[in-house]
Amino acid sequence: MRQPRLSSTVERRLLVNYRVAPDAAARLLPEPLRPQVVHGYAVAGICLLRLGNVRPAWAPKAFGLRSENAAHRIAVEWDGPNGVETGVYIPRRDTSSRLNAWAGGRFFPGEHGRADFEVHEAPRQVRVALATRDGNTRVDVTVELSDELRGSKLFVDLAEASRFFRDGAQGFSATRSGHHLDGIELQTNAWHVEAGRVRSAASSFFDDPDRFPPGSATLDCALVMRNVPVRWRPLPTMATNGDAQLAN
């Protein structure tokens, strides 16, 4: 089945980023992916995303749906037919939407688990907490807007961080079969991010010492995207060595 392009509005997107020891990140990746290294570190994080007006690209906004979503991500690179390509590997996707969880992997790329979200938003601060229905993953993050990116060892400034994430628009998600990765690409002509400052962050994924030995994953920075129209283009699946399972 040919999967449709989707349109939506990124009403709010928090990118909460960790700098990670490259060898720790590499252990979590299926072949042919390898960590994308920036200033000596791998880049990983959590994308906390509220989408509005989600619909097939040909449909009017009136038919669009709204949902809270989360993706755990690791920036990666791989050898493509025209040289090295970049994007993100997503070991886990979760959503508040029953429809997303049912349709993901069937009618559009990306298998989703179900999660319950708690969101508190003010003009300059956002808190997003989630707990997955399977009990394996919990996140609680508070980010406030900032006039500049401060304290990051991954990026010199906001412009460098913005370019990095814009260039990594291809996402490949783990699937239950473990034999391939689902692929999707974010497209927009209105890319814009703002600097954020993390006030608090807890993540059962990044705080797990079996996954990330002490000192191998450190909170680095946050970015905020708001009210950006986007399209989602399905990509061909990527064959793997069979080790890419949905993260627990």
N, C-alpha and C positions, 0 to 999 in steps of 0.2 A: 504494500500500500504506500502511495506517495503521501508523505506527511506535509501538511499545509504550512505556509508561512503564517506567523501570528503577529498581530499588532497589539500594543499595550502602551500604557503610560507608567513609567517608574515614578510612583508617587513619593516613595522614600526608599533610599538604598543606603544602608550603612555597610561600609567595608572596614571591618576590624582586623588589622593586619599584625601578624607575628613574624619576627625574624627567627629563622630556624637553622640549625646546623644542617648542612647539605646532606651528610650521611644519614641523619635521622629522617629527613624528608624522602631520600632515595629509597629507604626501606618500605615506604608506603605506596610506591608507584609501581604499576605494571609496566612491563616492556611494551612498546618501545619508548616510553616516556622517561625523562630525566629532569631533575630540578633545574629551574632557571635561577641562576645565581646572580645576585645583585650586591655589590660591595662585600663579597665574601659570604653572603647569607642566602639561603633559600627563602622564598616568600610564601607564606601561607596565611589563611585567615577564614573569617566567617562573613558571608554576605547575607544581610538581613533585609529582605526586600518586600515592600508592599507594591503589588501590581494592581492597576485599575484598567478598566476598558479592555480586558484581554479577550481577543476574538480573532477569527480568521482575518487575514489582511484585507479581504474583499468586503467584509461585513461592516456595517455602520457601528458607531460607538454605542448606540442604544442597546446592542446585543452583548456588550462586553461584561465580563465578570471581574470580581475583585477578590484578592487573596493575600494573606501573609505567607511568606516563604523564607526558607533558610537553606544555604548551601555552604558546606565546608569545602575549602578550596586549597589547592597547592599550585603555584605557578610552575609551569613545565615548558619544556621544549622537546622537539623531536625532529628527525630528519625526514623532510618531505621531498617530493619529486623535484622541487625547485630550490632546495636548500633547507636551512633550519627554520622551522616554524615555531610559534609560541602560542600559549593559551593557558588554560587551567585544567587540572584534573580534579574532579568532584567525587570524593568517595561517598558522600551522603547528601541527598536532597530531602527536605521535609516541607510540608505545606499544611495550611489550615483548611484547604479545600478538598472535599471528597472527590469532586470532579477531577482536579489535578492529579490526585493520587490514583484514580482509576484510569485516566487517559494517558498519564505519563508512561512512556515506553510502548504505548499502543498507537495513539493518534498523534503524539508529538514526542520528541526525544526527551529522555530523562525520567527514570523511575523515581517516584516520590514516596516517602513515608508520611504518616500523619503525625501532626504535632499540635499541641495547644499553645497559643500565643497570648501573652499579656503585654500590651503596648501602652505607654504613657508618653504623650507628645506635648511639648510646649514650643514656642517659636524658636528658642535657642537650645533646646535640650530634648533628647529622645532616649527613652528606656525601652528595650525590647527583651523580654524573657520568653523562653520556650521550654517545653518538656515534650519529648517524643512519646507517642502512644506505646511504643515497645519498651519504654523505660530505660533505653540505652544512652540517651543524649539529653543534656540540659545546658542551656545558655542563659546568661543574665548579663546584659551589657547596657551601660549608660554612657552616652556620648553627647557632648555639647559642641556647638559650633565655635570655631576659632577664626581669628583674622589671618592666621598663617599656620603652616605645618611646623610644629616645634618638637624637638627631641628625637626625631627619627634617625636611625642609623642606616635605614634602607634607602631613603630618598633625601636629596639635598634640599628640595623645596616642593611646594605644591605642584608646580609645573612638571617637574620630573615624575612625581607620583602619578599625576593625571595621564601623562604619556604612557607610562608603564601599563596602567590598567586599560587604557583605551586600546593599546596594541595587543593586549591579551584577551581579545573578545571571543575567541573560540573556546568553548567549554566541552570537555569530554567526561561523561558520567559513568561511574561503575554500574554494572547491571547484575542481576541475580544469576544469570548464566555464567558470568565470569569469562566468556569467550570473546566478548566485544565490548566496546564503549559506545554509548550513545553520544552524538555530537550535535551541538547547536551553537549558532553565532549571534551575538547581539550586534545590531546595526542601528546607528542613529546619526543624524546630521546636526544634533543639538547637544552633543556631549558637553557636560559641565559638572565639575565636582567642586566641593568646598572642603576646607580643612576642618577636621574635628579633633577634639581632645577627649581621650577616654577617661571618664571619671571612675568607672569601675567595670570590671570584666571578669566573669567566671565562665568557664567552658569545660565540660567533662571531657571533650575531645582533646583539647590542648593541655588540660591539666592532668591527663592520664600519664603516669610515669612509665608505664609499660610501652606506650606509644611514643612518648617523648621523654627520654631520661632527663633527670633534673639538670637545668641549665641549657637544654637544647632547643627550647621554644620560649621566646620572650616577647611579651606584648610590645609593639613598636609604635603604631599610629592608627589613625582612623580617618576615613574620608566619607563625605556625605553627598549624595545625589538626590535632587528633588525635582519632581514634575518635568521629567524628560520623556518625550515620545520616543518609542523604540520599536524595532521589528526584530523578530526572532527567526533566523533562517536555519532550517535543518541541514546538518552536514552528513556526509557519508559516515557510517559506523567505522570505528577503528578496531582492527583485530588486535588481540592481546595474547600474552602467553598463558592465559587461563587463570591468573592469580588475582584479577581485579574483581573482588566481591564487594557488595554493599557493606560499608563500615558498620560495625556494632558500637 
